[in-house]
Each structure stands twice: as structure tokens, then as C-alpha cells.
Amino acid sequence: MAWQFDFFAALRRMKARLPEPSALAPPAPDAALRASAGSIGASGIALIKRFEGCARKRPDGLFEAYPDPGTGGAPWTIGWGATGAEISPGVIWTQAQCDDRLERDLVRFAHGVARAIGTAPTTPNQFDALVSFHYNTGAIAKATLTRLHKQGRFAEAAGQFSKWVYAGGHRLPGLVRRRAAEAKLYSGGIPA
């Protein structure tokens, strides 16, 4: 009788010797390490949604692009504050498109904050506040608050939020409220 190799039996024996897949996965980062992982938490998402709103919903349930409130023109915006070259007068999106774009933008802006702050000690609340700030201004790399945060001067960094309340040369009440909310979130997360 000729010897036969049973490939599937060998595969089952190898699989039986492997640890469970969960044992191979790296441990999930706890909340204190979220900032280094570059992801925004629920507090940051809620803050962004509260101030951006999913604006300009039409009676048919679709959303239309609208001009920037500060300039009355560019950048044109749609949904949860999405801007870009593809967003102009007449652009219409579904709720799903608005939500999908928010999700992608949050990843992009969170990575931008993670790059800007590097290895600076950062609490989840600080990270979330910085992502909200960056999402709205796009200025995380050049803001004094980022430099102060990286130096561990957290109280001074929190004071910098209030300097970013102008759009089109005008002080906007909505930006004043947003920056106050971001500073409050940031300050609630100052490490000991």
C-alpha cells in the first residue's frame, strides 16, 4: 500500500497547534493611549457634530452645499462641514454621503493632529479638542497652541483656542462658542 499525504489532515493538525487568533492580536490601546493611536473619541465627535451640524437639509432629505458663513463664499461646505475642490454651488449629497465623508475626514484630521503633536503627552480629551480645532481651522501644524501643547504648557495652550474666532475678518459668535467648548474639553484632560 502506497503512502498518501493527506494535506487537509496536516492542515488541521497545524491549526490545532496555533494559539487562538485573539492571542496573536496586539492588545487594544486603553483610553489614555488613544491619542498616540491617532483616533478621535466620542467626546470629540460629539463636539464636531454639535458645531458643524449636518446643515442645509432640503425637503427631499438631501443636503446641498452652502457658502462659508464667515466669507459668504469659499470654501463651499456640505454635510458635517466638509470642504474641498469637489464641493461647490449646486452639489447635493445624501445623508450617507455626508456621514461617510465625516468618517473619512475624522481619520484624516486625527492623523494630522497625531503628526503635529508627535510624542507629547496627550490625554484623550486634549486630543479630541485638538482634532475638533484642526477639523474647523486646518491650522494644527502652525498654531501656537500646538507648540505650547508639545512643550507641556497646557494651561497656556488652552488659552490659545480663543484666538481662533475670526472668519473673513469678522469675529463670529459660533466660533467663540466652539473655541470655548474646545478649550473646556482640552482643559478637562490636562494630565497631572
C-alpha positions in Angstrom: 0.0 0.0 0.0 1.4 3.3 -1.1 1.9 6.1 1.4 -0.5 9.0 0.8 -0.2 12.5 2.2 -3.4 13.9 3.5 -3.0 17.7 3.1 -6.2 18.6 4.9 -5.4 16.4 7.9 -2.0 18.0 8.1 -3.6 21.4 7.9 -6.0 20.6 10.7 -3.1 19.3 12.9 -1.2 22.6 12.3 -4.2 24.7 13.1 -4.8 22.8 16.3 -1.3 23.8 17.5 -1.8 27.5 16.8 -2.9 29.9 19.5 -6.3 31.5 19.2 -6.3 34.5 16.8 -7.1 36.8 19.8 -3.9 35.7 21.4 -2.0 36.9 18.3 -3.6 40.3 18.1 -1.9 43.2 19.8 -3.7 44.5 22.9 -6.3 47.2 22.3 -5.0 50.6 23.4 -6.7 51.9 26.5 -8.2 55.4 26.5 -5.1 57.0 27.8 -3.2 55.8 24.7 -5.9 56.7 22.2 -4.1 59.9 21.2 -1.0 58.1 20.2 -3.1 55.8 18.1 -4.4 58.8 16.2 -8.2 58.2 16.7 -10.8 60.6 17.9 -13.1 59.6 20.7 -16.8 60.1 21.3 -16.4 63.5 23.0 -14.6 64.9 20.1 -17.0 63.5 17.5 -20.0 64.9 19.5 -18.3 68.3 19.7 -17.7 68.4 16.0 -21.2 67.3 15.1 -22.7 69.8 17.5 -20.9 72.8 15.9 -20.8 71.6 12.3 -24.4 70.3 12.2 -25.4 68.4 9.1 -26.6 71.6 7.5 -28.8 72.7 4.6 -31.1 69.7 4.5 -33.7 70.0 1.8 -37.3 69.0 2.0 -36.5 65.9 -0.1 -34.0 64.8 2.6 -30.9 65.6 0.6 -28.2 68.1 1.6 -27.0 71.0 -0.5 -23.7 72.8 -0.5 -23.6 76.3 1.1 -21.1 79.1 1.3 -18.8 79.6 4.3 -20.7 81.7 6.9 -17.6 83.9 7.5 -16.9 84.7 3.9 -20.2 84.3 2.2 -18.4 82.2 -0.4 -15.4 79.9 -0.4 -14.8 77.5 1.0 -18.2 75.9 0.0 -19.3 73.4 2.6 -21.7 70.5 2.7 -22.9 68.0 5.3 -20.9 67.9 8.5 -18.6 70.7 7.5 -16.9 69.0 4.5 -15.0 71.3 2.2 -12.8 70.7 -0.9 -12.4 71.3 -4.6 -15.3 68.9 -5.3 -17.7 70.9 -3.2 -19.2 73.9 -5.0 -22.6 75.6 -5.5 -25.2 73.1 -6.7 -23.6 70.0 -5.1 -26.1 67.7 -3.5 -25.4 64.7 -1.2 -27.4 62.1 0.6 -27.2 61.6 4.4 -25.0 58.5 3.8 -22.5 60.6 1.7 -22.4 63.2 4.5 -21.8 60.6 7.2 -19.2 58.7 5.1 -17.3 61.9 4.4 -17.3 62.8 8.1 -15.9 59.4 9.0 -13.0 59.8 6.4 -12.3 63.4 7.4 -12.1 62.4 11.1 -9.5 59.8 10.3 -7.5 62.3 8.2 -7.7 65.2 10.7 -6.9 62.9 13.7 -3.8 61.7 11.8 -2.8 65.3 11.2 -3.1 66.1 14.9 -1.1 62.9 15.8 1.7 64.0 13.4 1.7 67.6 14.7 1.9 66.7 18.4 4.3 63.8 18.0 5.1 62.0 21.2 3.9 64.9 23.5 1.9 63.5 26.5 -1.7 64.0 25.5 -4.9 62.9 27.2 -7.9 61.7 25.1 -9.8 64.9 25.9 -6.9 67.0 24.7 -6.6 65.0 21.6 -10.3 65.3 20.8 -10.3 69.0 21.4 -7.2 69.4 19.1 -8.9 67.3 16.3 -12.1 69.5 16.6 -9.9 72.6 16.3 -8.0 71.2 13.3 -11.2 70.0 11.6 -12.5 73.5 11.7 -9.3 75.5 11.1 -6.9 73.2 9.3 -4.2 75.0 11.3 -2.9 72.4 13.7 0.6 72.5 12.2 1.1 76.3 12.5 -1.0 77.1 15.7 0.8 78.4 18.7 -1.4 76.2 20.8 0.2 73.1 19.2 3.7 74.4 20.1 2.6 75.1 23.7 1.0 71.7 24.0 4.1 70.0 22.8 6.1 71.9 25.5 3.7 70.7 28.2 2.3 74.2 28.8 -1.3 73.0 28.8 -2.9 76.0 30.5 -1.3 78.4 28.1 -2.3 76.1 25.2 -5.9 76.1 26.4 -5.9 79.9 26.3 -4.9 79.9 22.6 -8.2 78.4 21.4 -9.9 81.8 21.9 -7.6 83.5 19.4 -9.2 81.5 16.6 -12.7 83.1 16.5 -12.4 85.1 13.2 -13.5 84.2 9.7 -13.4 86.6 6.8 -12.1 89.3 9.2 -15.2 89.0 11.4 -15.5 87.7 15.0 -18.2 85.0 14.7 -20.3 84.1 17.8 -20.4 80.5 16.6 -16.6 80.3 16.6 -16.5 81.9 20.0 -18.8 79.2 21.4 -16.9 76.4 19.6 -13.5 77.5 20.8 -14.8 77.8 24.4 -16.1 74.3 24.1 -12.8 73.0 22.7 -10.8 74.8 25.4 -13.1 73.3 28.1 -12.7 69.8 26.7 -9.0 70.3 26.4 -8.6 71.6 29.9 -10.6 68.8 31.4 -8.0 66.4 30.1 -4.8 68.1 31.4 -2.5 65.3 32.7 -1.2 65.5 36.3 
